[in-house]
Amino acid sequence: MTTLTLNISGMTCAACARNVERIVNKQVGVTSGQVNLGTEKLMLVFDESVISLEKIFAQVARGGFALHLPEKEATLSAEAEESALRKADEMAELWRRFIISAIFTVPLTLFSMIPMTLYYLGLEWIPPNFDPMHYPVFNGIAQLLMTIPVMVVNHGCFKNGFRALFKGHPNMDSLIAKGTLVAFLYSLWLTGENIFLDAHNMFYYETAAVILTLIVLGKYMEAKAKGRTSEAIKKLMGLAPKTAKVVRGGVEMEIAIEDVVVDDIIAVRPGEKMPVDGIVISGQTAVDESMLTGESMPVNKNIGDSIIGASINKNGAIQYRATKVGKDTVLSQIVKLVEDAQNSKAPIARLADIISGHFVHVVIIVAILAGAAWFISGQEIAFSLTILVSVLVIACPCALGLATPTAIMVGTGKGAENGILIKGGESLETAHKIQTVILDKTGTVTEGKPHVTDIIANGNHAVDEILRLAAAAEKSSEHPLGEAIVSHGMEKFGMLPEPEHFNSITGQGIEARIDGFDILIGNKKLMATREINITEYDNDSNTLANEGKTPMYMAINGEAAGIIAVADVIKPTSKAAIERLESMGINVVMLTGDNKRTAEAVAKQAGIQSVLAEVLPSDKAENVKKLQAQGQIVAMVGDGINDAPALVQADVGIAIGGGTDVAIESAEIVLMRGDLQGVSQAIYLSKRTMRNIKQNLFWAFAYNVLGIPIAMGALYLFGGPLLSPMVAAVAMSFSSVSVLMNVLRLKRVKLT
């Protein structure tokens, strides 16, 4: 199977999107075709051995639309520029059409409306040639000549609308084209009567011109608002620099970023952006990664540390070796992830899709029946045509079609800006219903690596001396606990003495000789084997163990000297994040393979009430299933390979960004920052996005439920006004723009 994301041109409304999906999905060999009206893209899955891409393109073209392959080798900055230029051209064309339309529509409206207004006010004087009663031929021809340019400049509406209508799949353009053409042809007929039969008819040319002018203005405003919904992805795409300084053959040269290859040496000075991903090979600096992770504090980088492309070098000149370039960089993967999410559909969108797919057919039937009913009841044909045109113009499936995809675009974009990568509309929708969050302990609640937490000395040796000797002794050890002691010692003293002798004792500890001292570091078994009395530390040892810490005894020259405690400490943000989850009414459970004593100690520090300890990696998914069997909507948060089955089993899998690739691939949501604050932020963002979607759908439905009966003359039946087709055009344009304006409110949501 081949998966592609294709650009679509020629769509004007939700019915168009539905038509493209219908054309694509009925082709033999196509597994799936999903259209996103907001991004104007098609997510296509097809079997190239059964159907060619050229055939799919041809079938879509027969339907009046066009598919375009994106540039495969284009850099992110080039893609951003191409997209911006395409949107700018589209908006410039819409604005040009509006200006030309307005130039003719404004005088046409004045020319036609002034006599009507003066007649209404009872004034006898009407400017020469304006009076249709005395100059009916001139008046009709003048209005006709002013209307024709408006019809011509908006000919695309008629072309697209009638083509879709004749193919049996009408869209919004079909409604507008049919309504305006009816008004124009009826006016043309009346003009002919004035010329050849000496009649004195009034005209409806201004109705056709004003509708087309207002529609193109509405489309311009819609395109402008729609462009703002994808600002987040544009910002991400625009982060990558266009050039890179590489060192080749000992010479530094500046080249285009697309010419950078793996293993190139990149030179970056303070204030410059990192062109691609890599590993630092010389120098040290602090790097601002906030645009990718949402973390505001700069991250220190030394030799061996990883660099993320598009991050900003703050204060030191460094060189690093390129490890990922082009589409393989972290930034490119993030952009792809966000684009895929924005092109996906949430389950809530299905109802709107079904309705908008049949909406235009129903509106055309309703408009014809309403106009015919008024005519049969005794109204003049002009009145009946006004009803027909008003119903056709006011009904708009666009608001329904835009309600969900644009909110998902802004929601996922907002998440990306804050280091929360949401992989699809379905997971975004499910997240707002989460009732229980299961947290893996190591690397999720805790830092994932041990740290020295306590040093207890018996008075014969100072605390600093114990740490210095222990860190020096552990320099040759490969045990994680020993590495924690060495790291702490290096931070404290910088340089450590070299061991004169070192021996690792399997399952017990180590022995070494440092500066003439014989050092032993290990567990109780080691001390008992060497007959070293450690009873004075029993209380301290029990206290440390109850706190989830691992005590290691130290002896110097055959006598007990103290205890060094090591623990995987909780992350600084874990407790606050868990408190926020509980304040949202979410049950928090910690799941770990550690012993119950350690697990409960960590849970107590983090403020977690429910703990599942001593759980084997293979049983983690089973524990998720048990909670789901109780009717709970469960989110699993983890970072390791052993968390992958549970992440897949959960209703929503959330991976910590610093975790393994397997965990990240298995999850629906990825937290780039690597702390638990992102969990509550993702759920809150989901709640706000779903609230926004429901508001949009409510107003879209309410608009049509109220607007169509009014256009049919419901108010007129009870002595109220008759809806003008021009007012209907304003209302139709406003419905789509109002949905987009409501969506843009999501951009102001604060997640912290």
Sequence and secondary structure as in RCSB ss.txt:
>XXXX:A:sequence
MTTLTLNISGMTCAACARNVERIVNKQVGVTSGQVNLGTEKLMLVFDESVISLEKIFAQVARGGFALHLPEKEAT
LSAEAEESALRKADEMAELWRRFIISAIFTVPLTLFSMIPMTLYYLGLEWIPPNFDPMHYPVFNGIAQLLMTIPV
MVVNHGCFKNGFRALFKGHPNMDSLIAKGTLVAFLYSLWLTGENIFLDAHNMFYYETAAVILTLIVLGKYMEAKA
KGRTSEAIKKLMGLAPKTAKVVRGGVEMEIAIEDVVVDDIIAVRPGEKMPVDGIVISGQTAVDESMLTGESMPVN
KNIGDSIIGASINKNGAIQYRATKVGKDTVLSQIVKLVEDAQNSKAPIARLADIISGHFVHVVIIVAILAGAAWF
ISGQEIAFSLTILVSVLVIACPCALGLATPTAIMVGTGKGAENGILIKGGESLETAHKIQTVILDKTGTVTEGKP
HVTDIIANGNHAVDEILRLAAAAEKSSEHPLGEAIVSHGMEKFGMLPEPEHFNSITGQGIEARIDGFDILIGNKK
LMATREINITEYDNDSNTLANEGKTPMYMAINGEAAGIIAVADVIKPTSKAAIERLESMGINVVMLTGDNKRTAE
AVAKQAGIQSVLAEVLPSDKAENVKKLQAQGQIVAMVGDGINDAPALVQADVGIAIGGGTDVAIESAEIVLMRGD
LQGVSQAIYLSKRTMRNIKQNLFWAFAYNVLGIPIAMGALYLFGGPLLSPMVAAVAMSFSSVSVLMNVLRLKRVK
LT
>XXXX:A:secstr
 EEEEEEEES  SHHHHHHHHHHHHTSTTEEEEEEETTTTEEEEEE TTTS HHHHHHHHHHTT EEE   TT  
HHHHHHHHHHHHHHHHHHHHHHHHHHHHHHHHHHHHHHHHHHHHHHT     TTT TTTSHHHHHHHHHHHHHHH
HHHTHHHHHHHHHHHHTT   HHHHHHHHHHHHHHHHHHHHHHHHHS       HHHHHHHHHHHHHHHHHHHHH
HHHHTHHHHHHHT S SEEEEEETTEEEEEEGGG  TT EEEE TT B  SEEEEEE  EEEE HHHH   S EE
E TT EE TT EE S  EEEEEEE GGGSHHHHHHHHHHHHHHS  TTHHHHHHHHHHHHHHHHHHHHHHHHHHH
HTT  HHHHHHHHHHHHHH  SHHHHHHHHHHHHHHHHHHHHTTEEE  HHHHHHHTT  EEEEEIIIIIB SS 
EEEEEEE SSS HHHHHHHHHHHGGG  SHHHHHHHHHHHHHHS     SEEEEETTTEEEEEETTEEEEEE HH
HHHHTT   GGGHHHHHHHHHTT EEEEEEETTEEEEEEEEE  B TTHHHHHHHHHHTT EEEEE SS HHHHH
HHHHHHT  EEE S  GGGHHHHHHHHHHTT  EEEEE SGGGHHHHHHSSEEEEETTS HHHHHH SEEETT S
THHHHHHHHHHHHHHHHHHHHHHHHHHHHHHHHHHHTTHHHHTT     HHHHHHHHHHHHHHHHHHHHGGGG  
  
